[in-house]
Amino acid sequence: MEIGVRVLMAFLLHQIVYVDGMEEGGREACVPGFQVKNYQVAYNGPFLKDQPLIQVEFDDCAGNKNATFDVSDPSFYVDADLNLAPVRDVVDSQPVLFIHGVSAHADDIAQVEITGLPLQVNTLRDIMRLEQRLPYRSKRSLFAPPMTVTENQRGPFPRVLGRVILPGTPRSHFFRLTGPGSDRDPKGIFSIDIETGEVSVSRPLDREAIDAYMLEVSTTDLAGNIAEGPVMLVITVIDQNDNRPIFKEAQYTGEVLEGSPTGTTVMTMTAFDADDPGTDNAALRYSIIRQSPNKPFPNMFHIDAERGDIVTVISPALLDRETLPTTTYELEIVAKDMAGSEVGLTGTATATITITDKNDHAPEFTHPLFEAHVPEGSTGVVINLSIDDRDDPATGAWRAIYSIISGDPTHSFEFQTNPDSNEGMLSVVKPLNYEATAFHTLLVKVENEDPLVPGVSYGPSSTVAVHVIVEDVNEGPVFFPDPLHVTRNENIPVGSFVATLNATDPDTRTIQSIRYAILRDPAGWLGVNPVRGTVNTSAALDRESPYVHDNKYTALFVAVDNGIPPASGTGTLIIHLEDFNDNAPYVVPSVAQVCEDAHDMNVAIVGGWDKDLPPNAAPFKIELGKQPGLDKTWKVSRVNATHSQIMLLQSLKKANYQLPLLITDSGMPPLSNNTEVKVQVCICKKNKKICSSAHSHFSSLLVMLATLLLVLLCL
């Protein structure tokens, strides 16, 4: 018995009751229970009904009167002579049995291991290792030995698997089984006899769906309260060979290079068997049953029976793509389980092997010289270079790679390979300039993707010269600089000089004249001399115009040469406009509110706004209009460079008043503007203002003068 099993069983066995003390004369007292805890029985064929297998040693130290024995497998019993015997003919025993012996003086458990069972079951070590991982409680009396059941069993059902042991089970205790497979999905597979503890299976099982069930067993009293447990019960499903080997694909493809040494691995065929990988049910062996065609001989390839590696058997000299009857061979591969025995199940797949070509022919150009004509300024493919290669088309030994050896210092050219014709497509990637260089000579080399085999090299025909002739094209004039930036004051006189445009013709090998014209002048402020290119104002420049953005005005001009056909070019003029004090400021907002009671905090804030830029705008000076008597009722004082405050000096009734103000900017010379602000005098209560919604008071000045006169008379 293995050490691991012994440790586990020592842990699982019910505690043993020892008799204290020593017999007279120093002899050790009798220990009630099994005198030998572990037994082994060899399986040499079916166990026959009532034929004793082994005699157990049980002594309760009181004559074994009324001793009873329960076996975890109901197919076995212990007779009156303490012999373990089958109740019926047994051919599929569990690998481990547990015998529970009980008398008035002893309660003990012994283990019987059955070796040499014919079925491919999980080993005892595997079952015990699973048991060791379960959360058993120490010092318990309820014991659930692991059980096994073979998948795909036929009826009748239910079929008893084993018995849960509870030493000295009171008649008032009942067994209960819970967990996946019992009262949880998949429900109803297993059940337990509430009185005897026998566990049964109700239908055939599929190991490939679930290979083990972990349930819990407990006992309850008459009121349904748990009396013992729960303890874990593990039921392992034993595999049967009910799954054929399956290849992941029906058709596999591989390649081997011609002339490869004998034993070269071409590919690996792998099948999958859903049966238990720890048994022969999933032990696969591979074989080749057909080769097509079977020439020059039928066994050109071999497959490793265990690994599935397909290797070459044919000699390198005969593995010649040019002399073989075909470059493609088809093999039919069979995978058989049960380690290839006659009873094994099989799966089939096809392997297609292609004999690939060696690169033993160098590519050669079909012409000693190629010539191309390219218009200057254009890009794209200009010529296709053709080659001849006798290797297998669409392989690395045939596919060509073109490269420019010399003649392209500016990297203006580029090669691509046509995948269908293998031609080299020469393209211009940077526009060529006829005036700079009208003739290019390129030295081009062609090679294969795959390296040449030893003894073969690239010859003179693998290199060729390509003449590229650049054709002149009439190019449009070019402005310099572009854009052209100038700075001018707004409101300069009409006809003032703004800038001189400068456009040159790239066609330096010909003499051409250039004429200028306006292409876009949004505000219509400019004019251009068509010959000299001078730009003058035709209207006043206004920085505040909506056509001016960020103080810049942009116009677009065109220059046209007299070539055939004429060519043109465009240029941009950007005028940076400097401000002139040509806009009077005004007061904002146009409506202000104050409370009817005059005091220091009763003010309204107004500000100045000017379309001009500093120093032609702020700081602003805001003061009362020149009407007499205003300064007796209102006061305007400066807050900062842009804002002032309006203060009510005397209480007025709730109404709207038009207050004349004079605002002046800081320009040189300054500009002023007389404006009126509608001041709403409101009744203020806490945080609420009640203002008049009527129009401005028509006689505001008269009211103020009358108020002033009244004050003077009172004084």
Secondary structure as UniProt FT lines:
FT   HELIX           3..12
FT   HELIX           24..26
FT   STRAND          33..34
FT   STRAND          38..42
FT   TURN            49..50
FT   STRAND          54..55
FT   STRAND          58..59
FT   TURN            65..66
FT   STRAND          68..71
FT   TURN            74..75
FT   STRAND          76..78
FT   TURN            80..81
FT   STRAND          83..86
FT   STRAND          96..102
FT   STRAND          107..115
FT   HELIX           124..132
FT   STRAND          147..150
FT   TURN            151..152
FT   STRAND          159..163
FT   TURN            167..168
FT   TURN            171..172
FT   STRAND          174..178
FT   TURN            181..183
FT   TURN            187..188
FT   STRAND          190..192
FT   TURN            194..196
FT   STRAND          198..201
FT   TURN            207..209
FT   STRAND          212..220
FT   TURN            222..223
FT   STRAND          226..238
FT   STRAND          246..247
FT   STRAND          251..257
FT   TURN            258..259
FT   TURN            262..263
FT   STRAND          265..268
FT   STRAND          271..272
FT   TURN            277..278
FT   HELIX           280..282
FT   STRAND          285..292
FT   STRAND          301..303
FT   TURN            305..307
FT   STRAND          309..312
FT   TURN            316..318
FT   TURN            321..323
FT   STRAND          328..336
FT   HELIX           338..340
FT   TURN            342..343
FT   STRAND          346..356
FT   STRAND          364..365
FT   STRAND          369..375
FT   TURN            376..377
FT   STRAND          380..385
FT   STRAND          387..388
FT   TURN            393..394
FT   TURN            396..398
FT   STRAND          400..406
FT   TURN            409..410
FT   STRAND          413..417
FT   TURN            419..421
FT   STRAND          424..428
FT   TURN            434..436
FT   STRAND          439..448
FT   TURN            454..455
FT   HELIX           460..462
FT   STRAND          463..471
FT   STRAND          478..479
FT   STRAND          484..489
FT   TURN            490..491
FT   TURN            494..495
FT   STRAND          497..500
FT   STRAND          503..504
FT   TURN            508..509
FT   STRAND          514..520
FT   TURN            522..523
FT   STRAND          526..528
FT   TURN            530..532
FT   STRAND          534..537
FT   TURN            543..544
FT   TURN            546..547
FT   TURN            550..551
FT   STRAND          552..561
FT   STRAND          568..578
FT   STRAND          586..588
FT   STRAND          591..595
FT   TURN            600..601
FT   STRAND          603..609
FT   TURN            614..615
FT   STRAND          621..624
FT   TURN            628..629
FT   HELIX           630..633
FT   STRAND          634..638
FT   STRAND          643..648
FT   STRAND          655..664
FT   STRAND          672..685
FT   TURN            686..687
FT   STRAND          688..690
FT   TURN            698..699
FT   HELIX           700..714
//
